Amino acid sequence: MVYVLDINGHPLMPTERHGKVKHLLKNGKAKVVKRCPFTIQLLYKSLTYTQSIILGVDAGSKHIGLSATTNDKEFYASDVELRTDIVKLISKRRELRRSRRNRKTRYRQARFDNRKRKDGWLAPSISQKIKCHIKVVENVHKILPITNIVVETASFDIQKIKNPNIKDTEYQQGEQLDFWNVREYVLFRDEHICQCCKGKTKDKILNVHHIESRKTGGNAPNNLITLCETCHKGYHNGTVRLPKTIKRGIIFRDAAFMGIMRWAFYNKLREKYKNVSISTDLAKKDNISLKDITLPRNKKLKMQNWLITGASGGCGKVLALRLKKLGYTVAVTSRDMSRLESMPEGIYKIESQLDSSDTCEKAIQTAIDMKSVAEPYIRGRALRHLEKGRIVIFAAGIGSPYFSTDTTAALRAAEIEADAILMAKNGVDGVYNDDPRKNADAVKFDELTHVEVIKRGLKIMDATASTLSMDNDIDLVVFNMNEPGNIKRVIFGEQIGTTVSNKAESHK
C-alpha cells in the first residue's frame, strides 16, 4: 500500500498501483516524503475526492491497536508497543535533582509545601502513555483521510475479578476491613507465622517483607509476606532463600491504568477531532441478542466443528447459540463451569483443565519468533522450565515445512528427554490391526514395539516420527481422549490403550 498526499500535503486515498507510482516519481510529478509507511506527495493539482475511512483504536496500557478501514477494505493496520521505562526514568531524575540540590544549595531553606495539582492532573507515567495514543492517531491522520474515529476501551471491575460473587455493599467492604493498617492485615492473613520457616526458628519478632521491591511492587498486600526476624535478616544477608511457593499475587496495574486513562484519552481526542465515538466490548453487555453477533452472509462457513472459550456469558455465549442454530457442532468451555449449565442440549461442555486458579505455572515456546504471543523456543530454557515444575507448551511446529505434527512431537520429546508421547485419538481406544470402525473383527494390541509398528505398516504416526521415537527410546501411548478422565489415568501410569516401546512383548 502506497499512501498519497496532495500538493498541499492533505491525505488522499492510498493506492496499490505501484507502476503508476514509479511513473510519477520518475517523471518528477511526485516525491517521497516518508519511507515507512511509504508515502508520496503529488507535485501537481489533483482531485480531492476521498472515501469515508473509519479509524479503530484499541487502547491499552502496553500496546495500541490501530485499524483504518472502509466498508470492504483495510488500508492501515498496526500494533504499537508503548514504553514501560518512564517510571524508572522519572525516579532517576528525582534522585539526580536531590543529589544536585544537596551539593550546591544546602544553604537554601526548605520550601513550604503549598503546591496544588490542577484539575485533571494525571501521573507522568499515565500522561506519557496518553500522549503516545494521541501521537499515533495523529500519524495516521497525516497519511489517510480519516472521517471517523472509534475508540475501543475496556472497563475492569477489579473487585469482581478477585471475587466473582461480590455484590451490593460488599464493594465497600474490602479484604482489609476492620484492620488498622496493611501490616496488621498481612500478619492476620498469614496467621502470625513466618512463611519461610513456619515457626521453626521460634523467633517471636515478625516482620512484613516485600516480595518484590517497594519501588516496583508497591505496598499492596499481594506483595507482602510475613517473615520472622531471623529469616528476614538471613534473606537480606543472602544466607536464607525463600520457598519457591512464595510469589507475588496477581497485579492489576494494567487494569487500573485502563480505568484511569480511557476517558482521559477519549476527551483529549474529542478536543482535537470532531467525529470521535467510543465503543466497549460486547462481552461486557448482559443483554446481547443474536443480532449483535454477525456471521458472513451468503457463505457457508468452512469449519463444521467449533470450540468457544469464555462461553459462560456475553458474546461467547451468544456466538455458541448462533452457531448451534445454524447447524454446526459446538463445544463450549469456561473458567466457571457452573455457568454453562444453562446451555441447551446439543452443545458439548468441556471442562477446562488449565485455568487461572491452577497453581501450576505455564510457559509457551514457539519455533517461529512471535514475541507478543510466546517466548522463542530454546532447549535449555525449556529444560529449566520443566525443572521448576512448569508446563511447557510447544506451539507453531518446528518452523520448517514438510515436517508433520508427529515428527514435531517426537523431535521435541527427544530434545527435552521425555519418557513418553501421549497420543490422544478421537473415538479410538488404541492400536488395531485394522480400522475398528469398518471391521468389527479388528484385533486390538495392548503392547507393541516400534519395530513391529514399522514392519506391520500400522499408521499410528509417520515413519520418521516412529524411527525417531525408537532411536531415542521414547514410549508411545495411544488412547481414547473422548472418555472422561483418560488423560489423568494415562499420566498416572494406568494401563489403558496401547503402549508402543522398545521393550514390549512381540505380537505375531
Buried (B, 14 or more C-beta within 10 A) or exposed (E): BBBBBBEEEEBBBBEEEEEEBEEBEEEEEBEEBBEEBBBBBBBEEEEEEBEEBBBBBBBBBEEBBBBBBEEEEEBBEEEBEBEEEBBEEBEEEEEEEEEEEEEEEEEEEEEEEEEEEEEEEBEEBBBBBBEBBBEBBEBBBBBBBBBBBBBBBBEBEEBEEBEEEBEEEEEEEBEBEEBEEBBEBBBEBBEEEBBBBEBEBEBEEBBBBBBBEEEEBBEBBBBBBBBBBBBBBBBEEEEBEBEEEEEBEEBBEEBBBBBBBBEBBBEBBBEEBEEBEBEEEBBBBEEBEEEBBEEEEEEEEEEEEBBBEBBBBBBBBBBBBBBBEEEBBBBBBBEEBEBBEEBEEEBEEBEBEEEEEEEEEEBBBBBBEEEEEBBEBEEEBBBEBBEEEBEBEBEBBBEEEEBEEBBBBBBBBBBBEBEBBBBBBEEBBBBBBEEBEEEEEEEEBBBBBBBBBBEBEBEBBBEBBBBBBBEBEBBBBBBBBEEEEBBEBBEEEEEBBBBBBBEBEEEE
